[in-house]
C-alpha cells in the first residue's frame, strides 16, 4: 500500500496545476482571449504582476487542497499513514 507523501502531493498536484495554467496561457496566445474572462479583470486591476500573483495563489490553494486530501486519507485509514 503506497500512500502519497506531502512531497507527492506538491509534485503531482502542483505539476498538473502549472500545466493547466500553461494551457490557459497558450489558449490566450492563440485566440487573444482568456478562457476565463475574470483574468482580464484581474490584469486590468493589478497588471501582469497581479495576474501572476493570482496564479501563484491559485496554485498554492490547489496544492493545499491536495494536502487536505492526504490528511483525509490518513485519518480514514490511520494504520497505513506514512
C-alpha positions as CSV (number, residue, x, y, z in Angstrom):
1,X,0.0,0.0,0.0
2,X,1.7,3.2,-1.2
3,X,0.2,6.3,0.3
4,X,1.1,9.7,-1.2
5,X,3.5,11.8,0.8
6,X,3.2,15.6,1.0
7,X,6.1,15.7,-1.5
8,X,4.0,13.6,-3.9
9,X,1.0,16.0,-3.4
10,X,3.2,19.1,-4.1
11,X,4.8,17.4,-7.1
12,X,1.9,15.9,-8.9
13,X,-0.9,18.3,-8.0
14,X,1.4,21.3,-8.4
15,X,2.7,20.0,-11.8
16,X,-0.8,19.4,-13.1
17,X,-1.9,22.8,-11.9
18,X,1.0,24.5,-13.6
19,X,0.4,22.5,-16.8
20,X,-3.3,23.7,-16.7
21,X,-2.2,27.3,-16.2
22,X,0.3,26.9,-19.1
23,X,-2.5,25.6,-21.3
24,X,-4.7,28.6,-20.3
25,X,-1.9,30.9,-21.4
26,X,-1.5,29.0,-24.6
27,X,-5.2,29.5,-25.4
28,X,-4.8,33.2,-24.7
29,X,-1.8,33.4,-27.0
30,X,-3.6,31.6,-29.9
31,X,-7.0,33.2,-29.6
32,X,-6.3,36.5,-27.9
33,X,-9.0,35.8,-25.3
34,X,-8.6,34.3,-21.8
35,X,-10.6,31.2,-21.3
36,X,-11.9,32.8,-18.1
37,X,-12.9,36.4,-18.6
38,X,-12.2,37.4,-15.0
39,X,-8.5,37.1,-15.8
40,X,-8.8,40.2,-17.9
41,X,-10.4,41.9,-14.9
42,X,-7.5,40.9,-12.7
43,X,-5.0,42.1,-15.3
44,X,-6.7,45.5,-15.7
45,X,-6.9,46.0,-11.9
46,X,-3.5,44.7,-10.9
47,X,-1.4,44.4,-14.0
48,X,0.7,41.5,-15.1
49,X,2.3,41.2,-11.6
50,X,-1.2,41.0,-10.0
51,X,-2.3,38.4,-12.6
52,X,0.8,36.3,-11.9
53,X,0.3,36.6,-8.2
54,X,-3.3,35.4,-8.7
55,X,-2.0,32.3,-10.5
56,X,0.6,31.7,-7.7
57,X,-2.1,31.9,-5.0
58,X,-4.4,29.7,-7.0
59,X,-1.6,27.1,-7.3
60,X,-0.9,27.2,-3.6
61,X,-4.7,26.8,-2.8
62,X,-4.9,23.7,-5.1
63,X,-1.8,22.1,-3.6
64,X,-3.3,22.9,-0.1
65,X,-6.5,21.1,-1.1
66,X,-4.4,18.1,-2.2
67,X,-2.7,18.1,1.2
68,X,-6.1,18.1,2.8
69,X,-7.0,15.1,0.7
70,X,-3.8,13.3,2.1
71,X,-4.8,14.2,5.6
72,X,-8.3,12.8,5.0
73,X,-6.8,9.5,3.6
74,X,-4.6,9.3,6.7
75,X,-7.5,10.0,9.1
76,X,-9.7,7.4,7.4
77,X,-7.1,4.8,7.4
78,X,-4.5,5.6,10.1
79,X,-2.8,2.2,10.1
80,X,-1.4,2.9,6.7
81,X,-0.4,6.5,7.2
82,X,3.2,7.5,6.4
